[in-house]
């Protein structure tokens, strides 16, 4: 093993020790043994959390391991009441999130399938209305894969973001949403990992068009935790991943009525990458939007479900998955 690799492993070990000291257990959840666990770090997400939990419970998640990062909106009290949520808390800097995940994945997710997502991200894959997460994990394992690649897809309203009237706990998918076409994404060279795997990542999309930021739109929300597995680049790459040809989508519900409030808070906190440079770009665009921030343009596509995402090319399914679904049948939900 080369010296550079040894240094990387040493730094990660130190970061993991610090993460263990940063995190304090707030409540022990009672999840189901063996099934996939959902991991998430949250801050002031009460608007989204009830639907987030419902979505992954419906998909068959065995339980949740969550970190509250200094919320002030009642998030920790709500999560303590959820029987299937193991809750940790921390006041430490948000950029420690990568190490928090590493520590908790090793503690709770060893040799298990793990879903790592944000509270505004809902996983959708081909036939996810009838193929539950445990079945999807079985397919991945049968095909020699340990990870799933997903496109982070920004969904936005037809009118101004400030006019969105999302009701906590209601189904996002019963509302009207739009997204940019697949052609708005570019394949950029991978530059953040030495391991074999995908040699590209998707960039661009809605945030580049509206805010002028170079946003990475590749994420790796589902993988089997094991030796060498490590999420890096803010969850935008997974080291030691053997990626399936099946590709999923993370429907990104960032642009609700609280968007401007979150932006102002994060600019002040400065705890995202680059001193919250992306959030500063959001704030500048919000300041220029005299009639309210609007995303829809002549190229926007109306969202109508998983089948439509597959027709647009966001979701992909190899023949082996088609055969798997036909044999297992699944359960229509």
Long-range contacts (C-beta under 8 A, 24 or more apart in sequence): 5-194, 12-99, 12-102, 12-230, 15-96, 15-98, 15-99, 15-102, 16-99, 16-102, 16-103, 16-106, 18-96, 18-99, 19-96, 19-99, 19-100, 19-102, 19-103, 20-103, 22-90, 22-92, 22-96, 22-100, 23-67, 23-88, 23-89, 23-90, 23-100, 23-103, 23-104, 24-88, 24-89, 24-90, 25-86, 25-87, 25-88, 26-68, 26-76, 26-79, 26-80, 26-87, 26-88, 26-89, 27-79, 27-80, 27-85, 27-86, 27-87, 28-86, 29-63, 29-64, 29-65, 29-82, 29-83, 29-84, 29-85, 29-86, 29-87, 30-63, 30-83, 30-84, 31-62, 31-63, 31-64, 31-84, 31-86, 32-62, 32-63, 32-84, 33-62, 34-62, 34-112, 35-60, 35-61, 35-62, 35-63, 35-113, 35-133, 35-134, 36-60, 36-61, 36-62, 36-112, 36-113, 36-114, 36-115, 36-133, 36-134, 36-137, 36-222, 37-61, 37-62, 37-63, 37-64, 37-65, 37-108, 37-109, 37-112, 37-113, 37-114, 37-115, 38-63, 38-64, 38-65, 38-114, 38-115, 38-116, 38-117, 39-64, 39-65, 39-66, 39-101, 39-104, 39-105, 39-108, 39-109, 39-114, 39-115, 39-116, 39-117, 40-64, 40-65, 40-66, 40-67, 40-116, 40-117, 40-118, 40-119, 41-66, 41-67, 41-69, 41-94, 41-97, 41-100, 41-101, 41-118, 42-66, 42-67, 42-68, 42-69, 42-71, 42-75, 42-79, 42-118, 42-119, 43-68, 43-69, 43-70, 43-71, 43-75, 43-94, 44-71, 44-72, 44-73, 44-75, 44-262, 44-265, 45-71, 45-73, 45-75, 45-119, 45-120, 46-71, 46-73, 46-74, 46-75, 46-78, 46-168, 47-166, 47-168, 47-256, 47-258, 48-119, 48-120, 48-168, 48-253, 48-256, 49-75, 49-78, 49-79, 49-119, 50-168, 50-169, 51-122, 51-168, 51-169, 51-170, 51-171, 51-172, 52-119, 52-120, 52-122, 53-82, 53-85, 54-169, 55-122, 55-123, 56-115, 56-117, 56-123, 56-133, 57-84, 58-333, 59-123, 59-128, 59-132, 59-133, 60-132, 60-133, 60-134, 60-135, 61-115, 61-133, 65-104, 65-108, 65-109, 67-97, 67-100, 67-104, 69-94, 69-97, 93-271, 94-269, 94-271, 94-272, 95-271, 95-272, 95-273, 97-234, 98-231, 98-232, 98-234, 98-235, 101-231, 101-235, 102-230, 102-231, 105-225, 105-229, 105-231, 106-225, 109-225, 110-225, 110-226, 111-224, 111-225, 111-226, 112-224, 112-225, 113-137, 113-140, 113-222, 113-223, 113-224, 113-225, 114-222, 114-223, 114-224, 114-225, 115-221, 115-222, 116-220, 116-221, 116-223, 116-231, 116-235, 117-221, 117-250, 120-252, 120-253, 120-254, 121-152, 121-219, 121-221, 121-250, 121-251, 121-252, 121-253, 122-172, 122-250, 122-251, 122-253, 123-150, 123-221, 123-222, 123-248, 123-249, 123-250, 123-251, 124-248, 124-249, 124-250, 124-251, 124-306, 124-309, 124-315, 125-150, 125-246, 125-248, 125-249, 125-306, 125-315, 126-246, 126-306, 126-310, 126-315, 126-316, 126-317, 126-321, 126-325, 127-306, 127-317, 127-325, 127-330, 128-248, 128-306, 129-306, 129-332, 129-333, 130-325, 130-329, 130-330, 130-331, 130-332, 130-333, 131-325, 131-328, 131-330, 132-330, 132-331, 133-222, 135-328, 135-330, 136-222, 137-222, 137-224, 139-246, 139-320, 139-321, 139-324, 140-222, 140-224, 140-244, 140-246, 141-224, 142-324, 143-244, 143-320, 144-242, 145-242, 145-243, 145-244, 146-223, 146-224, 146-226, 146-229, 146-240, 146-241, 146-242, 147-220, 147-222, 147-223, 147-224, 147-238, 147-241, 147-242, 147-243, 147-244, 148-220, 148-221, 148-222, 148-223, 148-243, 148-244, 148-246, 148-247, 148-248, 149-198, 149-218, 149-219, 149-220, 149-243, 149-244, 149-247, 149-248, 150-218, 150-219, 150-220, 150-221, 150-222, 150-247, 150-248, 150-249, 150-250, 151-185, 151-202, 151-217, 151-218, 151-219, 151-247, 151-248, 151-249, 151-250, 151-314, 152-205, 152-216, 152-217, 152-218, 152-219, 152-249, 152-250, 152-252, 153-179, 153-205, 153-217, 153-249, 153-250, 153-251, 153-252, 153-309, 153-314, 154-179, 154-180, 154-205, 154-206, 154-207, 154-252, 154-254, 154-255, 154-295, 155-179, 155-251, 155-252, 155-253, 155-255, 155-303, 156-206, 156-255, 156-295, 156-296, 157-255, 157-295, 157-296, 158-296, 159-292, 159-294, 159-296, 160-289, 160-291, 160-292, 160-293, 160-294, 161-255, 161-256, 161-257, 161-259, 161-260, 161-292, 161-293, 161-294, 161-295, 162-257, 162-259, 162-260, 162-292, 162-293, 163-257, 163-292, 164-255, 164-256, 164-257, 165-257, 166-256, 166-257, 172-251, 172-253, 173-305, 176-302, 176-303, 177-302, 177-303, 178-295, 178-296, 178-300, 178-301, 178-302, 178-303, 179-206, 179-300, 179-301, 179-303, 180-205, 180-206, 180-209, 180-299, 180-300, 180-301, 181-299, 181-301, 181-312, 182-312, 182-313, 182-314, 184-208, 184-209, 184-299, 185-217, 190-237, 192-232, 192-233, 192-236, 192-237, 193-232, 193-233, 193-237, 193-239, 194-239, 195-228, 195-239, 195-240, 195-241, 197-238, 197-239, 197-240, 197-241, 197-242, 197-243, 198-241, 198-243, 201-236, 201-237, 206-295, 207-278, 209-297, 210-285, 210-293, 210-295, 211-278, 211-281, 211-282, 211-285, 212-281, 212-285, 213-277, 213-278, 213-281, 215-278, 219-250, 221-248, 221-250, 222-248, 234-273, 244-318, 245-316, 245-318, 245-320, 246-316, 246-317, 246-318, 246-321, 247-314, 247-315, 247-316, 248-315, 249-309, 249-314, 249-315, 255-295, 259-293, 260-286, 260-293
